[in-house]
Amino acid sequence: MIRRIEILEAGHTHQLEYFANPVSGKFETVRFPTTVALIEHAARGLILFDTGVTPRLRHLLKRFPEHLFSNLFSIRIDYETTAVHQLKNLGIRPDEIRHIVLSHFHSDHIAGVNDFPTARFFFSPEEYRSMCGLSRFARLRHAFVPELLPPDFVQRRSEPGAETDLPQLGPGFSGRDLFGDGSLFLVPLPGHSLGHQGLFVPDYLGKPWFFVGDAAHLSSSIRDGTSPVSLGAKLIFHDTEQYNETLSRLRGVPETVCLLPCHCNEAFQRAKTQLVSP
């Protein structure tokens, strides 16, 4: 049912690897891409998992107090690297994206939403309500800029199918069947944010793929079971204890499953090689 998966880099930062993984990370500056997954479903069309960053975010981060977030995370933003521009280079119009799955509401994951005017959204309504109920300063702590979302955002929400156990991921994992056909599952991965979720693809090119968003910053963090120690990461976490519990669960996922954290350059480079359409 899944005809194609491609992974794009839509913005990036440079940070000390040690702060993302204090066990095996080096005290050297490394690239942290912000990745977007393009998925083509045989019946449901083109889907994005997250949207990356856009120049719109740079403009909004010039305001007070949002510029404090900008100073904390120096995100590289160019129009040429936006998801919408890269998709156009692939021959895909913005109105051809029919669905967008949002892992969570941090700005570097929702900044491109407005570029796709006809897409419908899968997201955690609980997290959205929580974010909208915060003060402006509290939203900043959670890296949420509501102006990045279109006025009809809630009206364009889609409801995923029924929840089911996912034994392929190991004990305790379950997810909601996105289209009711067993091709894609929304999987709760809380901690980084209140309603953080990953996207599980049980079969593409004969392998299972699990896009885990920011449930882990690096692939090595999953292997080592270590959470970030940077001040920026800790500030925006919803629940550090819950984050560590989720990270521990990811460590137990069978090695046959390809785990893809959003900001891991190792995973990004590996996926570019392995995610090749037949």
N, C-alpha and C positions, 0 to 999 in steps of 0.2 A: 504493500500500500504506500510505502514511502519510496518515492522515485529518486529523490535527490536530497543531499544535505551538503551545504557549504558553510564554511565559517569565515567571517569577515572581521577585520580589526577596525573598529570605529572609534578612534581616539586611544591615547595611552598616557601613562605617567612613567617617570623614572624615580625609583625609590631604593633604599638600601634593602637588599634581600633579607638581611638578618632580622629586620623588623617584622617581616611577614612570617618568617620561620626561624626562631632563635636557636633551633637545634642544629640543622644542617645548612641554613642559609649563610651565605658569606657576607662579610661586612663590606660589600661592594654594591655600587649602584647598578640596578638591572632594570630592564624594560618590563612594565606591567601593561599588557594590552587590555583594552576594553572590547570584548568580542561580542559578536552578534551571530546567531545561527539562522541560516536560511534553509527552510525545509519545504519540500514539495510533496504534497499528499496527492495521490492519484485522483481522489474524488473531491477533496476540499480545497485544492489549489495551494497557493504559496502562503507560508507561515513564517513569521519571525519569532525567535526567542530573544527578547530584549531588543533595544534599538540603539544603544551606544550614545555618544555625545555629538552635539552639533554646535555651530557658532551661536545659536540662540541661547545656549547655556552660558557662554562667555558673556553675552550682553547682560543677562539677568544677574550674573555673579558680580557685576560692577556696582550693584546697589549695596547700601548698608541695610542690614548686617550681613548680607549674603557674601560680600567680598571677604569676610573672615574665613569662610569655607574655601574660597578660591585660593587664599594664601596658604591654607593648610594642605590642600591637594592641588598641585600644579599639573593640571590636565592639559595635554596637547590636543588642540582642536583645530582642524582644517576642514574646509568644505570638501576637498578632494577625498578625505578619508571618512566622510559620513556614510552611513549605511545607504541612504537614498541615492547618493552619487555613485557609489560602487555598484548598486543594483542597476542603475541606468547603464553603466558600462557593461553589465551582463545582459542588457536587452530587456530589463524588467522595469515597467512603469510603476510609479507609486501606487496607482489605483489597482494594480494587479496583486498587491499584498492583501489577502483576504482576512487574515487573522494575525494578531500579535499576542504572544504570551509574555507577560511581565513577571520576572522572578520576584521583584519587589519594587519599591517606589523611590529608591535612591536616585539622585539626579543623573548619574552616569549610565543609568539603565532606561530611563524614560525620556531623555532629552530629544530623541528622534521621533517620538510618537506623532507629533503634528505633521510630519512629512508624509503620512499615509492616511489620506482623508476618508477613505471608505473602509478601512480595516475595522474589524470587530476585535474586542479585547477580552482576554482571559487574565484575571487578576484576583487577588485576595480582597474581597469586599471588607473583611474585618480590618485588614491593614489600612486600606484606603480611608475608612471612616475614622480610624484612630489618628492617621496623619492629618486629616482635614480638621480634626478637633483640637489640634495643638496650636499654641501661640506661634507667632512668626519666629521668635528666637528658638523655641522648642523644635519647630520644623527644621531650622538650620542645623541643630544638633543631630537630627536624623536625616540630614542631606536631602530634604524634600523641598522642591520648589514647585508649588501647585500650578504656576503660570505656564509650566511646560506642557500641561495637559490641555486638550481641546475642550471647549464649553460643553460638548455633548458626550464627554468621555463615559459617564455612567450609563447613558442611554445606549451606548454601543457595546456594553458588556455582553459577553456570551457565557452561558452556564455550562460547565463541563458535565460529563455523564456521571454514572454511579461510581462510588469508591469500591476498590477491589484490592485484595492482597497481591503483593508483587514478590513472589518467592525467588524470582531471578536476582533480586537485589539482596536477599538474605532475610532473616527473621525480623519481624517488626515493621517492615516497609509495606506501605500501601499507597495507592494513588487513585485519582479520579480520571476515568477514561475520557479523554478530551472529546472524542467524536463518537464514542460508543462502539468502536470497531476494533479495539485492542492495538491500535497503531501508535498512540501517544498517550502518556499519562502525566498528570500534574502530581508531583510528589512533595508533601510538606517537608521542609528542611529548616525549621525555625531556629532563631537565635540571633543571626545577623540582623534580621528585622522580624517584626511580629508575625507577618504572614509569608515569610520567604519560602519559595518553592522552586523545585527543579523540574526538568522535563526529561522523562524517560522514554527512549525509543527502543522497544524490545528487539527489533530486527531491522537492520539496514546493512547491506553487503554481508549478510550472514553473521553480524555481531550485534550485541546490545550496546547502546550508547546512552550515557546519563549526563546531561548538562546540569551541573549543580550550582550554577550562578556564583554567589559569594558565600556559599556554605563552607568553602575553603578558598583561601587566596592562592595557594600553590598546590601542585600535585604532590610536592614533597611534604607539605603540611599534612596531607592525608596519610602518607606513608609513615611520617614521624608522629602523627597525632598531636601536633603543636598548633596553638592558636597564635595570632599576631600579638606583638608586644608594643606596636607603635601607638602613640597617643591618639592619632587620627582614627585608627581602626577602633580602638576601645571607646572613643567618644560616640561613635555612631552605632555601636552595637545595641540592639534591643535588650539582650539578655546574654551575658558572657557565659554563664553556666550552661544555659540551653544550647548556645553555640558549640561549646565543647562536647556536649552530649551528642549533638548532630555530627560533629567531626568524628567522634568515636564510632558512631554507626556507619559512617562512610568508610572507615578503615576496615570494616567487616564485609564490605561489598566484594563479591568474588572477583578475582583478577581477570576473568573473562569479560567483565563489563568495562567499557572504555569510559572513564570518568573525565569530565571536561570542566574544570573551574573556569570562570569567566576571565580572570585576570592573570592566568598562568601562561607565560610565554612558551614553556616546555609543552604544555598541552596544546596550545595554539599551533605550534610548528608541527607537532605530531599529527594533529587533525588535518592540517592542510595536505599532508602526504597520504593519510589513510582514508579520508573522506572523498574518495574519487568515484564519481558516478560511473556505472558500467556502460 
